[in-house]
Amino acid sequence: MSANHSPAGQQPTATYESAFLKACRREPVPHTPVWFMRQAGRSLPEYLKVREGIPMLESCTRPELVAEITLQPVRRHNVDAAIYYSDIVVPLKAIGVDLDIKPGVGPVVQNPIRTRADLAQLRDLTPEDVWYVTEAIGLLTAELGETPLIGFAGAPFTLASYLVEGGPSKNHEHTKALMYGDPQLWADLLDRLAEITSAFLKVQIEAGASAVQLFDSWVGALAPADYRRSVMPASTKVFDAVASYGVPRIHFGVGTGELLGLMGEAGADVVGVDWRVPLDEAARRVGPGKALQGNLDPAVLFSTTEAVETKTREVLDAAAGLEGHVFNLGHGVPPSMNPDALTRLVEYVHTQTAR
């Protein structure tokens, strides 16, 4: 155990006092903390170099490579938190689901789940299944020092969507057909995925992650009533499963403006907001007692420095009255973005919000 790391479930004092964790806990901060979804990856030339010739899912199982890729944006951008380099389908692959990530397509599942018999693909996840996660996080916590590490997992609905559709989907026809047509099978599927997701997050927290984020990338496809009835119980189960660790829990989805209040109810400490809803309005929808994360439109970063600063100022102004604010993009970093734009953005937010 390194000098910077404490036993499982306990954060080292320096990390615990970081601006990122303070903001998540809605405590006063020295500056608004910044990190970016997909900061570790495709936009960085150093990432492309170390990943060359290595398939995506294989790269997620090499501890030294995972640690290096996770650290790259921390070194380059001076962000306030690292995000563990992985993919939301890693736990599914680890338990034997026949899937692969195809370049330009995304996760593709060989045998989609459409019947009760298909649930047999989803056995319990054990720490041994993802030994490389424990090892990689051990390497990372020794290197990161005072910088917190965010663990993450895919939310049950988004994982279910991939499994039922067989891959990415625009309209989620098979997913919604199962949800509406066989609600008991749907509930059992999401409950099984909640167990797997909870186990995956516990491995990361016990290895040293200081916070966790649940990505529900596709849940914005649902109406609020469907979310409350058919999805929220599984998300709540995940948040409840890791509550005793005391680490901040972040919940993020895309196109979820109509769901923000419910996503807060599901149990997260921090609700991520995409760029479609201003943060002051998001705070009204979420209600008191939650920090917010977001929410600059990633596309803005392809514009001029002046435009980026203007739009960033709008985000910071909208966040001025929040109980806690973590600056982020409203979605992940686009692969074609100039990474220097992110470096400048971090410096600008830090400078503008220094207290």
C-alpha positions in Angstrom: 0.0 0.0 0.0 1.4 3.4 -1.0 1.7 6.2 1.4 -1.0 8.1 -0.4 -3.6 5.3 -0.2 -5.8 4.2 2.7 -7.7 1.0 3.2 -10.7 0.1 1.1 -13.6 2.4 1.6 -11.5 5.1 3.3 -10.2 8.1 1.3 -6.6 9.4 1.9 -6.9 12.8 3.6 -5.3 14.8 0.8 -7.6 13.2 -1.8 -10.6 13.6 0.5 -9.9 17.4 0.6 -9.7 17.7 -3.2 -11.8 20.3 -4.9 -13.6 17.7 -6.9 -14.7 15.7 -3.9 -15.6 18.8 -2.0 -17.8 20.0 -4.8 -19.5 16.5 -4.9 -20.2 16.9 -1.2 -21.5 20.4 -1.7 -18.7 21.9 0.4 -16.8 25.2 -0.3 -14.1 24.8 -2.9 -10.9 26.7 -3.8 -12.0 26.7 -7.4 -14.7 25.0 -9.6 -13.2 21.5 -10.3 -13.0 20.3 -13.9 -12.8 16.9 -15.5 -14.1 15.6 -18.8 -16.0 12.5 -19.8 -13.8 10.6 -22.3 -10.8 12.7 -21.4 -8.8 9.5 -21.4 -8.8 8.4 -25.0 -9.3 9.2 -28.6 -8.6 12.9 -28.7 -5.0 12.4 -27.4 -2.1 11.6 -29.8 -0.3 9.8 -26.9 -3.4 7.6 -26.4 -3.5 6.7 -30.1 0.2 5.8 -29.9 0.0 3.4 -26.9 -3.2 1.9 -28.2 -1.9 1.2 -31.7 -2.7 -2.3 -32.8 -4.4 -3.2 -29.5 -8.2 -4.0 -29.7 -10.3 -1.8 -27.4 -11.5 -4.5 -25.0 -8.0 -6.0 -24.8 -6.6 -2.6 -23.8 -9.0 -2.6 -20.9 -7.5 -5.7 -19.5 -3.8 -4.6 -19.4 -3.3 -2.9 -16.0 -0.1 -0.9 -17.0 -1.8 0.3 -20.2 -5.0 1.2 -18.4 -3.0 3.2 -15.8 -1.0 5.0 -18.5 -4.1 6.0 -20.5 -5.9 7.1 -17.4 -3.0 9.3 -16.4 -2.4 11.0 -19.8 -5.1 13.7 -19.5 -4.2 14.4 -15.9 -0.7 15.2 -17.0 -1.7 17.1 -20.1 -4.8 19.1 -18.9 -4.3 19.5 -15.1 -7.9 18.2 -14.5 -9.1 17.8 -11.0 -10.0 14.1 -11.3 -9.0 11.1 -13.3 -11.6 8.8 -14.9 -10.7 5.2 -15.0 -10.1 4.0 -18.6 -12.5 1.2 -19.4 -15.7 0.6 -21.3 -19.3 0.0 -20.1 -19.4 -3.5 -21.6 -16.2 -4.7 -19.8 -18.1 -6.5 -17.0 -20.4 -8.2 -19.5 -17.4 -9.4 -21.5 -15.8 -10.5 -18.2 -18.7 -12.9 -17.3 -18.6 -14.5 -20.7 -21.1 -12.5 -22.9 -20.1 -13.0 -26.5 -19.5 -9.4 -27.6 -16.9 -7.2 -29.2 -16.4 -3.5 -29.8 -16.3 -3.0 -33.6 -14.5 0.2 -34.8 -16.9 2.8 -36.1 -19.9 0.8 -34.8 -19.6 0.2 -31.0 -20.4 -2.9 -28.9 -22.0 -5.7 -30.9 -23.5 -8.7 -29.0 -23.5 -12.1 -30.8 -26.6 -13.5 -29.1 -29.0 -10.8 -28.1 -31.2 -11.3 -25.0 -34.8 -11.6 -26.2 -36.2 -14.5 -24.1 -36.0 -15.7 -20.5 -33.6 -18.5 -21.5 -31.2 -15.8 -22.8 -30.8 -14.5 -19.2 -28.5 -17.5 -18.6 -25.7 -15.4 -20.3 -25.7 -13.2 -17.2 -23.9 -14.9 -14.3 -22.7 -13.1 -11.2 -19.5 -11.0 -11.5 -16.7 -11.8 -9.1 -13.6 -9.7 -8.3 -11.5 -12.5 -9.9 -13.3 -11.9 -13.2 -11.9 -8.3 -13.3 -8.6 -8.8 -11.5 -7.0 -6.4 -13.9 -9.3 -3.6 -12.6 -8.0 -4.1 -9.1 -4.4 -4.2 -10.3 -4.8 -1.1 -12.5 -6.4 1.0 -9.8 -3.6 0.0 -7.4 -1.1 1.4 -9.9 -3.2 4.5 -10.4 -3.7 5.4 -6.7 0.0 5.2 -6.2 0.7 7.6 -9.0 -2.2 10.0 -8.7 -1.4 11.2 -5.2 -3.9 13.9 -4.3 -5.9 13.6 -7.5 -9.1 11.6 -7.1 -9.9 8.6 -9.4 -13.5 8.2 -10.6 -14.6 4.7 -11.2 -17.6 4.0 -13.5 -20.0 1.6 -14.9 -22.8 1.4 -17.4 -26.3 1.7 -15.9 -28.7 -1.2 -16.2 -30.9 0.4 -18.8 -28.1 1.2 -21.2 -26.5 -2.2 -20.8 -29.9 -3.8 -21.4 -30.3 -1.8 -24.5 -27.1 -3.1 -26.0 -27.9 -6.7 -24.9 -31.4 -6.7 -26.3 -30.7 -4.7 -29.5 -27.5 -6.6 -30.2 -25.6 -3.3 -30.6 -26.2 0.4 -30.8 -29.7 1.6 -31.7 -31.3 4.9 -32.6 -34.8 4.0 -31.7 -34.5 1.0 -29.3 -37.3 -0.9 -30.9 -36.4 -4.3 -29.4 -35.6 -2.8 -26.0 -38.9 -1.0 -25.7 -40.8 -4.0 -27.2 -39.5 -6.2 -24.4 -40.0 -3.5 -21.7 -43.7 -3.0 -22.7 -44.5 -6.6 -23.8 -42.9 -8.7 -21.0 -42.4 -6.4 -18.0 -41.5 -9.3 -15.7 -38.7 -10.5 -18.0 -37.6 -6.9 -18.4 -37.5 -6.3 -14.6 -35.6 -9.6 -14.1 -33.1 -8.5 -16.8 -32.5 -5.1 -15.2 -32.2 -6.6 -11.7 -29.6 -9.0 -12.9 -27.7 -6.2 -14.6 -28.0 -4.1 -11.4 -26.2 -6.9 -9.5 -23.4 -7.1 -12.0 -23.0 -3.3 -12.1 -23.0 -3.1 -8.4 -20.3 -5.8 -8.1 -18.2 -4.0 -10.8 -18.4 -0.6 -8.9 -17.6 -2.3 -5.6 -14.4 -3.7 -7.1 -13.3 -0.3 -8.2 -14.2 1.4 -4.9 -12.4 -1.3 -2.8 -9.4 -0.9 -5.0 -9.2 2.8 -4.3 -11.6 4.8 -6.5 -12.7 8.0 -4.8 -16.0 8.4 -6.6 -18.1 6.5 -9.1 -20.2 7.5 -12.1 -23.1 5.6 -13.5 -23.5 6.2 -17.3 -27.0 5.8 -18.6 -26.1 6.9 -22.1 -29.4 5.9 -23.7 -32.0 6.5 -21.0 -33.0 9.8 -22.6 -35.0 7.7 -25.0 -37.6 7.1 -22.3 -40.6 9.0 -21.1 -40.6 9.9 -17.4 -43.4 7.5 -16.5 -41.5 4.6 -18.2 -38.3 5.6 -16.4 -39.9 5.6 -13.0 -41.7 2.3 -13.5 -39.2 0.3 -15.5 -35.7 1.7 -14.9 -35.4 3.7 -11.7 -35.7 0.6 -9.4 -32.6 -0.9 -10.9 -30.6 2.3 -10.9 -31.6 2.8 -7.2 -30.4 -0.7 -6.4 -27.0 0.1 -7.8 -26.7 3.4 -5.9 -27.9 1.7 -2.7 -25.4 -1.1 -3.1 -22.4 1.2 -2.9 -23.9 3.8 -0.5 -22.1 2.4 2.6 -18.6 3.2 1.1 -19.3 6.9 1.4 -17.9 7.9 -2.0 -19.8 10.4 -4.1 -22.1 8.7 -6.7 -22.7 10.5 -10.0 -25.5 9.8 -12.4 -25.3 10.9 -16.0 -27.4 10.4 -19.1 -27.8 12.1 -22.5 -31.0 13.8 -23.5 -32.3 13.5 -20.0 -33.8 17.0 -19.4 -37.2 15.5 -18.7 -35.7 12.9 -16.3 -33.4 15.0 -14.2 -35.7 15.0 -11.1 -36.2 11.3 -11.3 -32.4 10.7 -11.8 -31.8 12.6 -8.6 -34.5 10.5 -6.8 -32.7 7.4 -8.0 -30.0 8.0 -5.3 -27.0 9.8 -6.8 -25.2 12.5 -4.9 -24.4 14.4 -8.1 -26.6 14.6 -11.2 -24.8 15.1 -14.6 -26.5 17.5 -17.0 -26.1 17.6 -20.7 -25.9 20.9 -22.6 -29.6 21.1 -23.4 -30.7 22.4 -20.0 -29.1 25.4 -18.2 -27.7 24.4 -14.9 -29.9 26.8 -12.9 -33.0 25.2 -14.5 -31.5 21.8 -13.9 -31.1 22.6 -10.3 -34.8 23.5 -10.1 -35.7 20.2 -11.7 -33.4 18.1 -9.5 -34.3 19.8 -6.3 -32.1 20.5 -3.2 -29.6 18.2 -1.7 -27.7 17.3 -4.9 -24.6 18.7 -6.6 -24.7 19.1 -10.4 -22.1 18.3 -13.0 -21.8 19.8 -16.5 -22.5 21.2 -18.9 -20.7 22.9 -21.8 -21.7 21.7 -25.3 -18.7 19.7 -26.6 -19.2 21.2 -30.1 -18.3 24.7 -28.7 -14.7 23.6 -28.3 -14.3 23.5 -32.1 -15.0 27.3 -32.2 -12.7 30.2 -31.3 -11.1 30.7 -28.0 -13.3 33.8 -27.4 -16.5 31.8 -28.2 -15.4 29.0 -25.8 -14.8 31.5 -23.0 -18.1 33.2 -23.6 -20.1 29.9 -23.5 -18.0 28.7 -20.5 -18.9 31.9 -18.7 -22.6 31.3 -19.3 -22.2 27.8 -17.7 -20.4 29.2 -14.7 -22.9 32.0 -14.3 -25.8 29.5 -14.4 -24.0 27.5 -11.8 -23.3 30.4 -9.5 -26.1 29.6 -7.1 -25.7 25.8 -6.9 -24.9 23.9 -3.8 -22.1 22.1 -5.6 -20.8 22.2 -9.1 -18.3 20.1 -11.0 -17.5 21.6 -14.4 -17.7 19.1 -17.3 -18.9 18.9 -20.9 -22.5 17.9 -21.6 -21.2 14.7 -23.2 -17.9 13.1 -23.9 -14.9 14.6 -25.6 -15.2 14.2 -29.4 -12.3 12.2 -30.9 -11.5 14.9 -33.5 -11.1 17.7 -30.9 -7.8 19.5 -30.5 -6.7 18.6 -27.0 -5.1 22.0 -26.5 -8.7 23.4 -26.4 -9.3 21.3 -23.3 -6.1 22.4 -21.6 -7.1 26.0 -22.1 -10.6 25.4 -20.9 -9.4 23.9 -17.6 -7.1 26.8 -17.0 -9.9 29.3 -17.8 -12.4 27.7 -15.4 -9.7 27.5 -12.6 -8.8 31.1 -13.2 -12.3 32.4 -13.4 -13.5 30.6 -10.2 -10.4 30.9 -8.0 -11.6 31.9 -4.5 
